[in-house]
């Protein structure tokens, strides 16, 4: 499975960005993670591919929306009302195990995904 992120950039506080992750291969669930300098990686959101189940970390609830575009096989993260503390490298991740993916909140919280993208930088000033 290959994952290619895009859509990062710089934005002022209160602005919006949309991250996309192109998926090449089979996956049952996807997640978006972020890591700021000097901080641990944080699970931001997750989604079951082809299903309605999503998960959001408290930091993302009400501001971020994860979605899956079946036709393009991309997973998107719409980020609104961005704050300086959202500044980080953002990574998408994928897992082909439906057994793990059924525990979506736990899998996102633990960062237990099999495949990872290279990351895209988001800077909020």
C-alpha positions as CSV (number, residue, x, y, z in Angstrom):
1,X,0.0,0.0,0.0
2,X,1.3,3.4,-1.0
3,X,0.0,6.7,0.5
4,X,0.7,10.1,-1.0
5,X,-0.4,13.2,1.0
6,X,-1.0,16.6,-0.4
7,X,-2.7,19.9,0.6
8,X,-0.4,21.1,3.4
9,X,0.7,24.7,3.6
10,X,0.7,27.9,5.7
11,X,-2.5,29.6,6.8
12,X,-3.4,32.3,9.3
13,X,-5.3,31.4,12.5
14,X,-9.0,30.9,11.8
15,X,-8.3,29.7,8.3
16,X,-8.9,26.4,6.6
17,X,-6.9,23.7,4.8
18,X,-7.9,20.5,3.2
19,X,-5.4,17.6,3.3
20,X,-5.7,14.7,0.8
21,X,-4.2,11.2,0.9
22,X,-4.2,9.2,-2.3
23,X,-4.3,5.5,-1.5
24,X,-2.7,2.9,-3.8
25,X,-3.7,-0.5,-2.6
26,X,-6.3,-2.2,-0.3
27,X,-7.1,-0.8,3.0
28,X,-9.9,-1.2,5.6
29,X,-9.4,2.0,7.6
30,X,-7.5,5.2,7.3
31,X,-6.2,7.7,9.8
32,X,-4.7,11.2,10.0
33,X,-2.0,11.8,12.5
34,X,0.2,14.8,13.4
35,X,3.5,15.4,15.1
36,X,4.8,18.8,16.2
37,X,8.5,19.4,17.0
38,X,9.3,18.0,20.4
39,X,5.9,16.4,20.9
40,X,4.6,12.9,20.5
41,X,2.6,11.8,17.5
42,X,-1.1,12.4,18.0
43,X,-4.0,10.6,16.3
44,X,-6.3,13.2,14.9
45,X,-9.1,11.3,13.1
46,X,-9.9,7.9,11.6
47,X,-12.4,6.4,9.2
48,X,-13.6,3.0,8.1
49,X,-13.2,2.8,4.3
50,X,-16.6,2.2,2.7
51,X,-18.4,2.7,6.0
52,X,-19.9,5.5,8.1
53,X,-17.7,5.1,11.1
54,X,-15.4,7.9,12.0
55,X,-13.4,8.9,15.0
56,X,-12.0,12.2,16.1
57,X,-9.6,13.2,18.8
58,X,-10.9,15.8,21.2
59,X,-8.6,18.4,19.6
60,X,-10.2,17.8,16.3
61,X,-13.9,17.5,17.2
62,X,-16.1,20.2,15.7
63,X,-13.3,21.6,13.5
64,X,-11.9,18.7,11.4
65,X,-13.8,16.4,9.1
66,X,-12.4,13.2,7.7
67,X,-14.0,11.7,4.6
68,X,-13.3,9.0,2.0
69,X,-13.8,9.6,-1.7
70,X,-14.5,6.1,-3.1
71,X,-14.2,7.1,-6.7
72,X,-10.8,8.7,-6.3
73,X,-9.8,6.4,-3.4
74,X,-8.6,9.3,-1.4
75,X,-9.0,10.2,2.3
76,X,-9.4,13.8,3.0
77,X,-9.1,15.9,6.2
78,X,-10.9,19.2,6.1
79,X,-9.5,21.4,8.8
80,X,-11.4,24.6,9.8
81,X,-10.9,27.2,12.5
82,X,-7.2,26.4,12.5
83,X,-5.1,27.4,15.5
84,X,-1.4,27.9,15.9
85,X,-1.3,24.7,18.0
86,X,-2.4,22.8,15.0
87,X,1.0,23.4,13.4
88,X,2.6,20.0,12.8
89,X,3.6,17.5,10.2
90,X,0.5,15.6,9.2
91,X,0.6,12.0,8.2
92,X,-2.0,9.7,6.7
93,X,-2.0,6.0,7.6
94,X,-3.8,2.9,6.4
95,X,-4.5,-0.6,7.6
96,X,-5.8,-3.6,5.7
97,X,-6.9,-5.5,8.8
98,X,-10.7,-5.3,9.4
99,X,-10.1,-6.9,12.8
100,X,-7.9,-4.0,13.9
101,X,-10.0,-1.4,12.1
102,X,-13.2,-2.4,13.9
103,X,-11.6,-0.9,17.0
104,X,-11.2,2.4,15.2
105,X,-10.8,4.7,18.2
106,X,-8.3,2.4,19.9
107,X,-6.3,2.0,16.6
108,X,-6.2,5.7,16.0
109,X,-5.3,6.5,19.6
110,X,-2.5,3.9,19.6
111,X,-1.3,4.8,16.1
112,X,-1.4,1.1,15.2
113,X,-1.5,1.4,11.4
114,X,0.5,-0.8,9.0
115,X,1.2,1.8,6.3
116,X,2.2,5.4,6.5
117,X,2.7,8.3,4.2
118,X,5.6,10.7,4.0
119,X,3.8,13.6,5.6
120,X,2.7,17.1,4.7
121,X,3.5,20.2,6.7
122,X,0.8,22.4,8.2
123,X,1.8,25.8,9.6
124,X,-0.7,28.1,11.3
125,X,0.4,31.6,12.4
